[in-house]
Amino acid sequence: MGLFSALLTLPLAPVRGVIALGEQLEREAYRQWTDPANIRQQLGAVQAAYDAGDLTEEQRDEQQDELVSRLLLSRTGEPR
């Protein structure tokens, strides 16, 4: 029965491969999105843009809030 099932589902192998690749890409993107070192770097870039006059205080605060939320998510593993 195992050989028969394998032969019947063989045409779906590329689809399963694409799904597995998509899942792996999603995990890596999430890992990078919640990477504390990356978030700290982005916080520094936001502050530098504010200091250079490229951002208003409100824009800076919004971006910092979003980055801090991501940082907390990286520590707890749960969305706030």
Secondary structure, DSSP 8 states (H G I E B T S, - for coil): -HHHHHHHHGGGHHHHHHHHHHHHHHHHHHHHHT-HHHHHHHHHHHHHHHHTTSS-HHHHHHHHHHHHHHHHHHHHSS--
